[in-house]
Amino acid sequence: MSHAGKFRSSTFSVPAALCAVLVLMIALTSVPCFANSVDTQSYVGSAYGTSAFVGNTVLVGQTAPVTLGGTCGTSQQPLNVPGSAAGVNLFPLVRGGAVNTDVSSSPQTAQASSNTAGINLLSGLISAQEIKAVSTTTLQSNGTFQVSSAGSTFNNLVILGHVYNGSVPANTRINLPLIGYVVLNEQTSNIQTSMANLTVNMIHIHITVINVLGLQVGTEVVVSSATSGMLNVFAPAIMTSQSFGTEVIGSILDSAPTAPVMTPCLGTHGTVVTNTLAGLNLPPILNSGTVTDAGVTNLTIPMSSGRSTSTVQGLNLLNGLVTANVMTAQVVATADGANRVFSNASDSFLGISVAGHPEIVDSVPYNTSVSLAGLGTLYLKRVVRTGPPIGILEMRSLELVVNQNNSYGLPIGLDLIVGDAAMQIVPHNEP
């Protein structure tokens, strides 16, 4: 899950004399003394109009998607991100559905909304004039969280001839004979001491049986989705790490991240999380030996810290075009109570070789790009920095972007990343 203002400050100062007394009492207490202590709030929000999918296959991409930031949101407030999109047409699944979306943060609140109009689903079995989802997360004056779906409504929703207007009880299920079922005002919430979130899907259709519409079993349709959330962590920054061995992004060839590791926004308390593959084979693109990804974060009152690494051994890309014995990408980050954030991306190669390019050696400079005739561009030790407000530092050991017709049969536009380590940082901001 990235991420300037504060809505509740818990910064305080402890007199030096009192610190000295507390130091003498260290054997009797486990509470440390710090001259400055801060808490970091993060606002999370996302919304979209319509989506449809079967498993990992996307039938209708999210319409008018908006977000406040990365996985862990943003510390910025006030902030507002609107979106809009025309309707879609994938008969008989969905037709219409023009949408306006919005996400925002304010001193004590994160909010998301999605307003979809004029939509027809399942060849007319379901239709609506307007469907609005609203999700709000609030940090109360006593330090607890509250979530609400107030404002979520249906206007002339018709399902199998039955009309629904206004609000509907959360998670109302309606059977659709010989098709499946639909859930109205679907709500999923999570409220903890340090975080809370609420997702509202006003319509969620599930196709569960073979049907006369010819829709594949397992198809799902979501209309008007809104998610809000907040985090409140007693640390100088909220950090999360993400790493993976390989990822292929393309319209024809596509591969999800391999051996992925993502640490939670509330940290791992210093525990290293790892994911390992003994070997990797993605024909016709590459194969490799062991892939190891790891991440660790520790969010404490005096300091927030984190590390993300990705190690790929025995890489063989495009039948020997690029080979490497070992590639290791790493990103480290720290933040202290003085509102200082330090981050660094590094990479190391052992036995790197690029056919036709003897100048490429293990000590190749960062952000090196190589033009590969009849194929595209190869990037080595690529550093990518995003933000503010998201604040993501990413290290990619290798990236290949195909932009020419080629003898390998790879489609133009394919993007291959090998050895990716990243850190998302949401820093504390003074009020």
C-alpha positions as CSV (number, residue, x, y, z in Angstrom):
1,M,0.0,0.0,0.0
2,S,2.5,6.4,0.0
3,H,0.7,8.5,1.3
4,A,1.4,18.3,4.6
5,G,-0.4,19.1,7.5
6,K,-1.5,17.6,10.7
7,F,-4.9,17.4,12.3
8,R,-3.8,16.2,15.8
9,S,-0.4,17.0,17.3
10,S,1.1,15.0,20.1
11,T,4.5,16.7,20.0
12,F,5.8,17.4,23.5
13,S,9.0,18.4,25.3
14,V,10.6,16.8,28.4
15,P,12.8,19.0,30.6
16,A,16.4,17.9,30.7
17,A,16.3,17.5,34.5
18,L,13.4,15.1,34.3
19,C,15.2,13.1,31.6
20,A,18.1,12.7,33.9
21,V,15.8,11.4,36.6
22,L,14.2,9.0,34.2
23,V,17.6,7.7,33.1
24,L,18.4,6.8,36.7
25,M,15.1,4.9,36.8
26,I,15.9,2.9,33.6
27,A,16.0,-0.4,35.5
28,L,12.5,0.2,36.8
29,T,10.8,1.2,33.6
30,S,10.7,0.3,29.9
31,V,9.5,3.7,28.8
32,P,12.3,5.6,27.1
33,C,12.8,9.3,27.3
34,F,13.0,11.4,24.2
35,A,13.4,15.2,23.8
36,N,10.8,15.2,21.0
37,S,8.1,12.7,20.2
38,V,5.8,12.9,17.2
39,D,3.0,11.0,15.7
40,T,2.3,10.7,12.0
41,Q,-1.1,10.7,10.4
42,S,-1.8,9.4,7.0
43,Y,-5.0,9.8,4.9
44,V,-6.0,7.0,2.5
45,G,-8.7,7.4,-0.1
46,S,-9.6,5.8,-3.5
47,A,-12.7,5.6,-5.6
48,Y,-13.9,4.5,-9.1
49,G,-17.1,4.1,-11.0
50,T,-17.4,0.7,-12.6
51,S,-15.2,-2.4,-13.0
52,A,-15.7,-5.9,-14.2
53,F,-13.4,-8.9,-14.0
54,V,-13.1,-12.7,-14.0
55,G,-10.3,-13.7,-11.6
56,N,-7.3,-11.8,-12.7
57,T,-8.7,-11.0,-16.2
58,V,-10.0,-7.4,-16.4
59,L,-13.2,-7.0,-18.5
60,V,-13.8,-3.4,-17.7
61,G,-11.1,-1.4,-16.2
62,Q,-11.9,0.9,-13.3
63,T,-13.6,4.1,-14.6
64,A,-12.5,7.5,-13.3
65,P,-10.1,6.0,-10.6
66,V,-8.7,8.5,-8.1
67,T,-6.5,8.1,-5.1
68,L,-4.9,10.2,-2.4
69,G,-1.6,8.4,-2.7
70,G,0.1,5.0,-2.5
71,T,-0.6,2.1,-0.3
72,C,-0.2,4.1,2.9
73,G,-1.9,7.2,1.7
74,T,-0.5,10.8,2.2
75,S,0.2,13.1,5.0
76,Q,-1.0,16.1,3.0
77,Q,-4.1,17.9,4.1
78,P,-6.2,19.6,2.9
79,L,-6.1,17.7,-0.4
80,N,-8.7,17.0,-3.1
81,V,-8.4,14.8,-6.1
82,P,-11.5,14.6,-8.5
83,G,-12.1,12.5,-11.5
84,S,-14.8,11.9,-14.2
85,A,-15.4,9.5,-17.1
86,A,-18.0,8.7,-19.6
87,G,-19.9,5.4,-19.5
88,V,-18.8,2.1,-21.0
89,N,-20.4,-0.4,-23.3
90,L,-19.7,-4.1,-22.9
91,F,-23.0,-5.7,-23.7
92,P,-24.7,-7.6,-22.0
93,L,-22.6,-6.9,-18.9
94,V,-22.7,-3.2,-18.6
95,R,-23.8,-0.1,-20.6
96,G,-23.6,3.5,-19.6
97,G,-22.5,4.6,-16.2
98,A,-21.0,8.1,-16.5
99,V,-19.2,8.8,-13.2
100,N,-17.8,11.5,-11.0
101,T,-15.3,10.5,-8.3
102,D,-13.6,12.4,-5.6
103,V,-11.1,11.8,-2.7
104,S,-10.1,14.3,-0.1
105,S,-8.3,14.8,3.2
106,S,-9.0,17.5,5.9
107,P,-7.6,18.0,9.4
108,Q,-9.3,14.9,10.9
109,T,-11.0,13.2,8.0
110,A,-10.4,11.1,4.9
111,Q,-13.3,10.8,2.5
112,A,-14.0,9.2,-0.9
113,S,-17.1,9.3,-3.1
114,S,-18.3,7.8,-6.4
115,N,-21.4,9.0,-8.2
116,T,-22.5,6.8,-11.2
117,A,-25.4,7.8,-13.4
118,G,-27.5,6.1,-16.0
119,I,-26.3,2.5,-15.9
120,N,-27.7,-0.7,-17.3
121,L,-26.4,-4.1,-16.1
122,L,-27.0,-7.7,-17.2
123,S,-29.0,-6.7,-20.3
124,G,-31.4,-4.6,-18.3
125,L,-32.0,-6.9,-15.3
126,I,-30.5,-4.2,-13.2
127,S,-30.6,-0.5,-14.0
128,A,-30.3,2.8,-12.0
129,Q,-30.7,6.5,-12.5
130,E,-28.0,7.3,-10.0
131,I,-25.8,5.3,-7.5
132,K,-23.7,7.2,-5.0
133,A,-21.1,5.6,-2.7
134,V,-19.6,7.7,0.2
135,S,-16.9,6.5,2.6
136,T,-15.7,8.6,5.5
137,T,-13.0,7.9,8.2
138,T,-12.6,10.3,11.1
139,L,-10.1,10.6,13.9
140,Q,-12.1,11.6,17.0
141,S,-10.9,14.0,19.7
142,N,-10.4,11.0,22.1
143,G,-8.0,9.4,19.6
144,T,-10.3,6.7,18.4
145,F,-11.5,6.2,14.8
146,Q,-15.0,6.2,13.3
147,V,-16.1,5.1,9.9
148,S,-19.3,6.0,8.1
149,S,-21.2,5.4,4.8
150,A,-23.5,8.3,5.3
151,G,-24.5,9.9,2.0
152,S,-24.5,6.6,0.1
153,T,-27.8,6.3,-1.8
154,F,-29.7,4.8,-4.7
155,N,-31.9,6.7,-7.0
156,N,-34.4,4.6,-9.0
157,L,-32.4,1.4,-8.8
158,V,-34.5,-1.4,-10.4
159,I,-33.6,-5.0,-9.9
160,L,-35.9,-7.6,-11.5
161,G,-38.7,-5.0,-11.5
162,H,-38.3,-4.0,-7.8
163,V,-37.4,-0.4,-7.2
164,Y,-35.0,0.8,-4.5
165,N,-34.5,4.4,-3.5
166,G,-32.5,6.1,-0.8
167,S,-30.5,4.0,1.6
168,V,-30.4,0.2,1.8
169,P,-29.2,-1.8,4.7
170,A,-25.5,-2.7,4.5
171,N,-24.6,-6.0,2.7
172,T,-28.1,-6.6,1.4
173,R,-28.0,-9.7,-0.8
174,I,-30.5,-10.3,-3.6
175,N,-30.6,-13.6,-5.6
176,L,-30.6,-13.4,-9.4
177,P,-32.3,-16.6,-10.6
178,L,-30.2,-18.6,-13.1
179,I,-27.4,-16.0,-12.9
180,G,-26.1,-15.5,-9.4
181,Y,-26.6,-12.8,-6.9
182,V,-26.0,-9.1,-6.2
183,V,-24.9,-7.4,-3.0
184,L,-26.2,-3.8,-2.4
185,N,-24.4,-1.4,-0.2
186,E,-21.6,-3.8,0.4
187,Q,-19.4,-2.6,3.3
188,T,-16.1,-3.9,4.5
189,S,-14.4,-2.1,7.5
190,N,-11.4,-2.5,9.7
191,I,-11.0,-0.5,12.9
192,Q,-7.9,-0.8,15.0
193,T,-6.1,1.3,17.6
194,S,-3.7,2.8,15.0
195,M,-5.8,2.6,11.8
196,A,-9.2,2.3,10.3
197,N,-10.7,2.0,6.8
198,L,-14.1,1.5,5.1
199,T,-14.8,0.3,1.6
200,V,-18.3,0.8,0.2
201,N,-19.4,-1.0,-3.0
202,M,-22.9,0.1,-3.8
203,I,-23.4,-2.8,-6.3
204,H,-21.4,-6.0,-6.5
205,I,-22.7,-8.6,-8.9
206,H,-21.5,-12.3,-8.8
207,I,-22.1,-14.6,-11.7
208,T,-22.2,-18.1,-10.2
209,V,-24.0,-20.3,-12.7
210,I,-24.0,-20.9,-16.5
211,N,-26.5,-18.5,-17.9
212,V,-28.4,-17.4,-21.0
213,L,-26.4,-14.2,-21.1
214,G,-23.3,-16.1,-21.9
215,L,-21.4,-14.6,-19.1
216,Q,-18.5,-16.6,-17.7
217,V,-19.0,-18.1,-14.2
218,G,-16.9,-16.2,-11.8
219,T,-17.5,-12.8,-13.4
220,E,-17.9,-9.9,-11.0
221,V,-19.1,-6.4,-11.6
222,V,-18.7,-3.5,-9.1
223,V,-20.5,-0.2,-9.5
224,S,-19.7,3.0,-7.3
225,S,-16.8,2.0,-5.1
226,A,-15.4,4.3,-2.4
227,T,-12.7,3.6,0.2
228,S,-11.4,5.9,2.9
229,G,-9.0,5.3,5.7
230,M,-6.6,6.8,8.2
231,L,-3.4,5.8,10.1
232,N,-2.1,7.3,13.3
233,V,1.4,6.0,14.2
234,F,3.6,7.3,17.0
235,A,6.7,7.5,14.9
236,P,8.4,10.2,12.8
237,A,7.2,8.6,9.6
238,I,5.0,5.8,8.2
239,M,7.1,3.5,6.0
240,T,6.3,0.4,3.9
241,S,8.6,-1.6,1.7
242,Q,7.9,-3.5,-1.6
243,S,10.1,-5.7,-3.6
244,F,9.7,-8.3,-6.3
245,G,11.9,-10.4,-8.6
246,T,10.3,-9.8,-12.0
247,E,7.3,-8.1,-13.5
248,V,6.1,-8.0,-17.2
249,I,3.7,-5.3,-18.2
250,G,2.1,-5.4,-21.6
251,S,-1.1,-5.8,-23.5
252,I,-0.3,-9.3,-24.8
253,L,2.4,-10.7,-22.6
254,D,1.8,-10.0,-18.9
255,S,3.2,-11.4,-15.7
256,A,2.4,-10.4,-12.1
257,P,5.3,-9.6,-9.7
258,T,7.2,-12.7,-8.7
259,A,8.2,-13.5,-5.1
260,P,6.6,-10.2,-4.0
261,V,7.1,-8.8,-0.5
262,M,5.1,-5.9,0.9
263,T,5.3,-4.8,4.5
264,P,2.3,-3.3,6.2
265,C,1.8,0.4,6.9
266,L,2.0,-0.2,10.6
267,G,5.5,-1.8,10.2
268,T,7.0,-5.2,11.0
269,H,8.5,-4.2,14.3
270,G,11.9,-5.1,13.1
271,T,11.0,-8.5,11.8
272,V,12.3,-9.3,8.3
273,V,9.7,-10.6,5.8
274,T,11.1,-12.7,3.0
275,N,9.8,-14.5,-0.1
276,T,12.0,-16.9,-2.1
277,L,11.7,-18.8,-5.4
278,A,14.1,-21.5,-6.2
279,G,14.0,-20.6,-9.9
280,L,12.0,-18.6,-12.4
281,N,11.0,-19.4,-16.0
282,L,9.0,-16.8,-18.1
283,P,9.2,-18.1,-21.7
284,P,10.1,-16.7,-24.1
285,I,11.5,-13.8,-22.1
286,L,13.8,-15.0,-19.3
287,N,14.8,-17.6,-16.8
288,S,16.8,-17.3,-13.6
289,G,18.0,-19.1,-10.5
290,T,17.0,-18.2,-7.0
291,V,15.0,-15.0,-6.5
292,T,14.9,-13.6,-2.9
293,D,12.9,-10.6,-1.9
294,A,12.9,-9.1,1.6
295,G,11.5,-6.1,3.6
296,V,11.7,-4.8,7.1
297,T,10.3,-1.7,8.8
298,N,10.5,-0.5,12.4
299,L,8.3,2.5,13.4
300,T,9.2,3.7,16.9
301,I,8.9,7.0,18.8
302,P,12.5,8.1,18.2
303,M,13.0,6.8,14.7
304,S,11.3,5.2,11.7
305,S,13.4,2.9,9.5
306,G,13.0,0.5,6.7
307,R,14.9,-1.6,4.2
308,S,13.8,-3.3,0.9
309,T,15.9,-5.7,-1.1
310,S,15.6,-7.9,-4.2
311,T,18.2,-10.4,-5.2
312,V,18.1,-12.3,-8.6
313,Q,20.7,-15.0,-9.3
314,G,21.5,-16.6,-12.6
315,L,19.6,-14.2,-14.9
316,N,19.3,-15.1,-18.6
317,L,17.3,-12.6,-20.6
318,L,16.2,-13.3,-24.1
319,N,18.4,-16.4,-24.7
320,G,21.7,-14.8,-23.6
321,L,21.1,-11.2,-24.7
322,V,21.6,-10.2,-21.0
323,T,23.1,-12.4,-18.3
324,A,24.2,-11.8,-14.8
325,N,25.3,-14.0,-11.9
326,V,23.8,-11.9,-9.2
327,M,21.8,-8.6,-9.2
328,T,20.9,-7.0,-5.8
329,A,18.7,-3.9,-5.5
330,Q,18.3,-2.2,-2.2
331,V,16.5,0.9,-0.7
332,V,17.0,2.0,2.9
333,A,15.2,4.9,4.7
334,T,15.2,6.5,8.1
335,A,13.3,9.4,9.7
336,D,13.9,11.1,13.0
337,G,12.0,13.3,15.4
338,A,13.5,16.4,14.0
339,N,11.5,15.9,10.8
340,R,14.5,14.7,8.8
341,V,14.1,11.9,6.3
342,F,17.0,10.1,4.8
343,S,16.7,7.6,1.9
344,N,19.2,5.9,-0.4
345,A,18.9,3.5,-3.3
346,S,21.8,1.2,-4.3
347,D,22.4,-1.7,-6.6
348,S,25.2,-4.2,-7.2
349,F,26.0,-6.5,-10.2
350,L,28.2,-9.6,-10.3
351,G,29.0,-11.0,-13.8
352,I,26.7,-8.7,-15.8
353,S,27.0,-9.1,-19.6
354,V,25.0,-7.5,-22.5
355,A,25.6,-8.9,-25.9
356,G,27.3,-6.4,-28.3
357,H,28.0,-4.0,-25.4
358,P,31.4,-4.8,-23.8
359,E,31.3,-1.4,-22.0
360,I,28.6,-2.8,-19.7
361,V,30.5,-4.1,-16.6
362,D,29.6,-4.7,-13.0
363,S,30.5,-1.1,-12.1
364,V,28.2,0.4,-14.7
365,P,26.9,3.8,-13.5
366,Y,23.5,4.3,-12.0
367,N,20.7,5.2,-14.5
368,T,22.6,3.8,-17.5
369,S,20.5,3.3,-20.6
370,V,21.6,1.1,-23.6
371,S,20.0,1.2,-27.0
372,L,19.5,-2.3,-28.2
373,A,19.2,-2.4,-32.0
374,G,16.0,-3.9,-33.3
375,L,14.5,-4.2,-29.8
376,G,14.3,-1.2,-27.5
377,T,16.0,0.4,-24.5
378,L,17.7,-1.4,-21.7
379,Y,18.0,0.5,-18.3
380,L,20.5,-0.6,-15.7
381,K,20.6,0.3,-12.0
382,R,17.6,2.6,-12.6
383,V,16.6,4.9,-9.7
384,V,12.9,6.1,-9.8
385,R,11.7,8.7,-7.3
386,T,8.0,9.6,-7.0
387,G,6.6,12.4,-4.9
388,P,5.7,14.4,-3.0
389,P,3.1,13.7,-1.8
390,I,3.5,10.0,-2.3
391,G,7.2,9.8,-1.5
392,I,8.4,6.5,-3.1
393,L,12.0,5.7,-3.8
394,E,12.5,2.7,-6.1
395,M,15.6,0.8,-7.4
396,R,15.3,-1.3,-10.5
397,S,18.3,-3.5,-11.3
398,L,17.2,-3.9,-14.9
399,E,14.4,-2.7,-17.0
400,L,13.7,-3.4,-20.7
401,V,11.3,-1.3,-22.7
402,V,10.4,-2.7,-26.1
403,N,9.8,0.0,-28.7
404,Q,10.7,-1.6,-32.0
405,N,9.5,-4.6,-34.0
406,N,11.9,-7.4,-33.1
407,S,12.9,-11.0,-33.9
408,Y,12.0,-12.1,-30.4
409,G,8.3,-11.7,-31.1
410,L,7.8,-9.3,-28.2
411,P,5.1,-6.7,-28.6
412,I,5.9,-3.0,-28.8
413,G,5.2,-1.4,-25.4
414,L,6.2,-4.4,-23.3
415,D,7.9,-3.3,-20.1
416,L,10.0,-5.8,-18.2
417,I,11.4,-5.1,-14.7
418,V,14.0,-7.4,-13.0
419,G,15.0,-6.9,-9.4
420,D,12.8,-4.2,-7.9
421,A,13.1,-2.7,-4.4
422,A,11.1,0.3,-3.2
423,M,10.3,2.2,0.0
424,Q,7.2,4.4,0.5
425,I,7.6,7.1,3.0
426,V,4.9,9.2,4.6
427,P,6.7,11.8,6.8
428,H,5.5,13.6,9.8
429,N,4.6,17.2,9.1
430,E,4.5,20.0,11.6
431,P,1.1,21.7,11.9
